[in-house]
Amino acid sequence: MTWLITGGAGYIGAHIVRAMTEAGERTVVYDDLSTGLADRVPDGVPLVVGSTLDGERVASTLTGHQVTGVVHLAAKKQVAESLERPLHYYRENVEGLRVLLDAVTAARVPSFVLSSSAAVYGVPDVDLVTEETPCVPVSPYGETKLAGEWLVRAAGRAAGLSTACLRYFNVAGTARPDLADTGVSNLVPMVFERLTAHEPPRVFGDDYPTPDGTCVRDYVHVVDLAEAHVAAARALRSSPGRDLTLNIGRGEGVSVREMIQRVTALTGLGPAPVVTARRPGDPPRVVASADRAAAELGWKARLGVDDMITSAWDGWLLRHPGAGRG
């Protein structure tokens, strides 16, 4: 098979391309490079620069490379930005997916994997979130991910696609320093940025109904996440007609305060955090039950939080030489 990875030059996408290629799958990257980096694409893997909103370019890519499966990651993903620019998020995340699915069904591509998010659950009032937990997103970003799942399932039923919607929890870490997250919208790089500037990390609210008052999240290593995509792709190929919706997490909650403490301990940089106002759209606790992914894919996260922090720190130091000095 040949898998088209949309957003394959991004942080997560590059890891999925790497994992798929190492597993012996042929891959093609489709990315508009608005946030992705061309040098993340491995030698020998074709890169097509384009938007998923460009139906003609998508269609020519599918046929020109004889694509037989799609992993769709290309999307806007910042909750705060989605609150400020909801129309932009719906256009990029929902209309872009609709255009892509139109081309996929016309080309009779049999398998489709969607990058979804725990943001579809909103503010779940449960200790562990299962795939049956009601989806009540509280941001336009989460709404677009849920709408994307609806689109994928509907297109799958109508066209006979095998589909998988993978709901990512909080992704961190890197396989190699040069593939590290270059953004600072996620907690770990946000803390790195503050510490290496000799500024205290920020805690957005410490009055949540959690053990230490800060938000609790389920962090999953990007390497484990990428391996989940390989497992999902192979599950769809081996069993046509499947319709999977799966949480991709570790099933272990870590608070923001605890994560900051681990980062400072592992980096040796230690300004005490400061508490600021809550951010809109932040739920108190979101932790996955990953039992269904284990049952359906035989997949389970292997790497822990310290692995995420130390690998991400190596990536940060590669891009910021001297950042670890006091």
Secondary structure in CASP SS format (residue, H / E / C, confidence):
PFRMAT SS
TARGET T0000
AUTHOR 0000-0000-0000
METHOD secondary structure of the structure
MODEL  1
M C 1.00
T E 1.00
W E 1.00
L E 1.00
I E 1.00
T E 1.00
G C 1.00
G C 1.00
A C 1.00
G C 1.00
Y H 1.00
I H 1.00
G H 1.00
A H 1.00
H H 1.00
I H 1.00
V H 1.00
R H 1.00
A H 1.00
M H 1.00
T H 1.00
E H 1.00
A C 1.00
G C 1.00
E C 1.00
R E 1.00
T E 1.00
V E 1.00
V E 1.00
Y E 1.00
D E 1.00
D C 1.00
L C 1.00
S C 1.00
T C 1.00
G C 1.00
L C 1.00
A H 1.00
D H 1.00
R H 1.00
V C 1.00
P C 1.00
D C 1.00
G C 1.00
V C 1.00
P C 1.00
L E 1.00
V E 1.00
V E 1.00
G C 1.00
S C 1.00
T C 1.00
L C 1.00
D C 1.00
G H 1.00
E H 1.00
R H 1.00
V H 1.00
A H 1.00
S H 1.00
T H 1.00
L H 1.00
T H 1.00
G H 1.00
H C 1.00
Q C 1.00
V C 1.00
T C 1.00
G E 1.00
V E 1.00
V E 1.00
H E 1.00
L C 1.00
A C 1.00
A C 1.00
K C 1.00
K C 1.00
Q C 1.00
V H 1.00
A H 1.00
E H 1.00
S H 1.00
L H 1.00
E H 1.00
R C 1.00
P H 1.00
L H 1.00
H H 1.00
Y H 1.00
Y H 1.00
R H 1.00
E H 1.00
N H 1.00
V H 1.00
E H 1.00
G H 1.00
L H 1.00
R H 1.00
V H 1.00
L H 1.00
L H 1.00
D H 1.00
A H 1.00
V H 1.00
T H 1.00
A H 1.00
A C 1.00
R C 1.00
V C 1.00
P C 1.00
S E 1.00
F E 1.00
V E 1.00
L E 1.00
S E 1.00
S E 1.00
S E 1.00
A H 1.00
A H 1.00
V H 1.00
Y H 1.00
G C 1.00
V C 1.00
P C 1.00
D C 1.00
V C 1.00
D C 1.00
L C 1.00
V E 1.00
T C 1.00
E C 1.00
E C 1.00
T C 1.00
P C 1.00
C C 1.00
V C 1.00
P C 1.00
V C 1.00
S C 1.00
P H 1.00
Y H 1.00
G H 1.00
E H 1.00
T H 1.00
K H 1.00
L H 1.00
A H 1.00
G H 1.00
E H 1.00
W H 1.00
L H 1.00
V H 1.00
R H 1.00
A H 1.00
A H 1.00
G H 1.00
R H 1.00
A H 1.00
A H 1.00
G C 1.00
L C 1.00
S E 1.00
T E 1.00
A E 1.00
C E 1.00
L E 1.00
R E 1.00
Y E 1.00
F C 1.00
N E 1.00
V E 1.00
A E 1.00
G C 1.00
T C 1.00
A C 1.00
R C 1.00
P H 1.00
D H 1.00
L H 1.00
A C 1.00
D C 1.00
T C 1.00
G C 1.00
V C 1.00
S C 1.00
N C 1.00
L H 1.00
V H 1.00
P H 1.00
M H 1.00
V H 1.00
F H 1.00
E H 1.00
R H 1.00
L H 1.00
T H 1.00
A C 1.00
H C 1.00
E C 1.00
P C 1.00
P C 1.00
R E 1.00
V E 1.00
F E 1.00
G C 1.00
D C 1.00
D C 1.00
Y C 1.00
P C 1.00
T C 1.00
P C 1.00
D C 1.00
G C 1.00
T C 1.00
C C 1.00
V E 1.00
R E 1.00
D E 1.00
Y E 1.00
V E 1.00
H E 1.00
V H 1.00
V H 1.00
D H 1.00
L H 1.00
A H 1.00
E H 1.00
A H 1.00
H H 1.00
V H 1.00
A H 1.00
A H 1.00
A H 1.00
R H 1.00
A H 1.00
L H 1.00
R H 1.00
S H 1.00
S C 1.00
P C 1.00
G C 1.00
R C 1.00
D E 1.00
L E 1.00
T E 1.00
L E 1.00
N E 1.00
I E 1.00
G C 1.00
R C 1.00
G C 1.00
E C 1.00
G E 1.00
V E 1.00
S E 1.00
V H 1.00
R H 1.00
E H 1.00
M H 1.00
I H 1.00
Q H 1.00
R H 1.00
V H 1.00
T H 1.00
A H 1.00
L H 1.00
T H 1.00
G C 1.00
L C 1.00
G C 1.00
P C 1.00
A C 1.00
P C 1.00
V E 1.00
V E 1.00
T E 1.00
A C 1.00
R C 1.00
R C 1.00
P C 1.00
G C 1.00
D C 1.00
P C 1.00
P C 1.00
R E 1.00
V E 1.00
V C 1.00
A E 1.00
S C 1.00
A C 1.00
D H 1.00
R H 1.00
A H 1.00
A H 1.00
A H 1.00
E H 1.00
L H 1.00
G C 1.00
W C 1.00
K C 1.00
A C 1.00
R C 1.00
L C 1.00
G C 1.00
V H 1.00
D H 1.00
D H 1.00
M H 1.00
I H 1.00
T H 1.00
S H 1.00
A H 1.00
W H 1.00
D H 1.00
G H 1.00
W H 1.00
L H 1.00
L H 1.00
R H 1.00
H C 1.00
P C 1.00
G C 1.00
A C 1.00
G C 1.00
R C 1.00
G C 1.00
END
